[in-house]
Amino acid sequence: KVRLTARGAGEPAANAELTQMGYEFYPEALENTIRDAVAVSGCPIIVTENGLGTEDDTRRVAYIERALQGVTRCLTDGLDVRGYFYWSAFDNFEWQLGYRPHFGLIGVDRESFEVTIKPSARRLGDIARANAV
């Protein structure tokens, strides 16, 4: 796995926190990626997929907050970021790992089909309503 930092690609720390997908917990990668994309393309940016696979929703809340703080810094610096979409609304099926990685803001019990709105959904809603992290 590779970590995209402000200085370019590099290896994650040996003791890095990993997600259910085996990626490093590093929400700052979104800001770095936006900045690189703008520098290379000069085009407006829409983030179409950004999220975290985890059982621990407190980590998802932290991830969302830190990722969106990076988006805010990009906007403050004048980068043309036109949208942000969290991945995913619901815990979904990942082709290689099935239903195990839980990305959703809304949990889905695969036995009863009961859905549960997670605290991360409420936090993202608060951020959207306030238009601020």
C-alpha positions in Angstrom: 0.0 0.0 0.0 1.1 3.6 -0.7 0.6 6.7 1.3 0.1 9.9 -0.6 1.5 12.8 1.5 2.0 16.5 0.7 5.6 15.4 -0.4 4.4 12.6 -2.7 4.0 8.9 -2.5 5.6 7.0 0.4 5.2 3.9 2.6 2.9 4.0 5.6 4.5 3.8 9.0 5.0 0.2 10.3 2.6 0.8 13.2 0.0 2.6 11.1 -3.7 2.1 11.9 -5.3 0.0 9.1 -8.8 0.0 7.8 -10.9 -3.1 7.0 -9.6 -2.9 3.5 -6.0 -3.0 4.7 -5.4 0.7 3.8 -3.8 3.1 6.2 -6.1 5.3 8.2 -5.0 8.6 6.7 -7.8 11.0 5.9 -5.3 13.7 4.9 -4.7 11.8 1.7 -7.9 13.4 0.3 -6.4 16.9 0.6 -3.2 15.8 -0.9 -5.0 14.1 -3.8 -7.1 17.1 -4.5 -4.1 19.4 -4.6 -2.2 17.0 -6.9 -5.2 16.6 -9.2 -5.7 20.4 -9.5 -1.9 20.9 -10.1 -1.9 18.2 -12.8 -5.2 19.0 -14.5 -6.2 22.5 -13.6 -9.7 21.3 -13.6 -12.5 21.7 -11.0 -12.7 18.8 -8.6 -15.6 16.7 -7.4 -14.8 14.1 -4.8 -17.0 11.2 -5.9 -15.9 8.6 -3.4 -14.2 9.0 0.0 -14.8 6.9 3.1 -13.6 4.4 5.6 -14.3 0.7 6.1 -14.4 0.1 9.8 -16.5 -1.5 12.6 -15.7 1.4 14.9 -17.9 4.3 13.9 -16.0 6.7 16.1 -13.1 6.2 13.7 -15.4 7.0 10.7 -16.5 10.2 12.4 -12.8 11.2 12.9 -12.0 10.2 9.3 -14.9 12.4 7.9 -13.9 15.4 10.1 -10.3 15.2 9.2 -10.9 14.6 5.4 -13.4 17.5 5.3 -10.9 19.8 7.2 -8.6 19.1 4.3 -11.2 20.0 1.7 -11.9 23.2 3.7 -8.2 24.1 3.5 -8.3 23.5 -0.3 -11.3 25.8 -0.6 -9.6 28.4 1.6 -6.6 28.3 -0.7 -8.8 28.9 -3.7 -8.9 25.4 -5.3 -12.1 24.8 -7.3 -13.7 21.9 -5.3 -17.3 21.7 -6.4 -18.6 18.7 -4.4 -17.9 15.9 -1.9 -19.7 12.5 -1.8 -19.1 10.1 1.1 -18.7 6.4 0.2 -21.2 4.9 1.0 -24.6 5.6 2.3 -25.2 2.0 3.2 -22.9 -0.9 4.2 -22.6 -2.5 0.8 -21.1 -5.5 -1.0 -17.4 -5.2 -1.9 -16.5 -7.6 -4.8 -13.3 -9.0 -3.2 -14.4 -8.9 0.4 -18.2 -9.4 0.4 -20.2 -7.6 3.1 -17.3 -7.5 5.7 -15.9 -4.0 5.1 -18.4 -1.6 6.6 -18.2 1.8 4.8 -21.8 2.9 5.3 -23.2 5.8 7.2 -26.2 3.5 7.6 -25.7 -0.1 8.9 -27.5 -3.0 7.4 -28.2 -6.2 9.3 -27.9 -8.9 6.5 -30.1 -11.3 8.5 -33.1 -9.1 9.4 -32.5 -6.3 6.9 -32.9 -3.8 9.7 -31.1 -0.5 9.0 -29.4 1.7 11.6 -28.4 5.3 11.1 -24.9 5.6 12.5 -23.5 8.5 14.5 -21.2 9.2 11.5 -24.3 9.9 9.3 -25.6 12.4 11.9 -22.2 14.1 12.1 -21.9 14.4 8.4 -25.4 15.9 8.4 -24.4 18.4 11.0 -21.4 19.4 9.0 -23.5 19.8 5.8 -26.2 21.9 7.6 -23.6 24.1 9.1 -21.4 24.2 6.0 -18.5 23.9 8.3 -16.5 21.1 10.0 
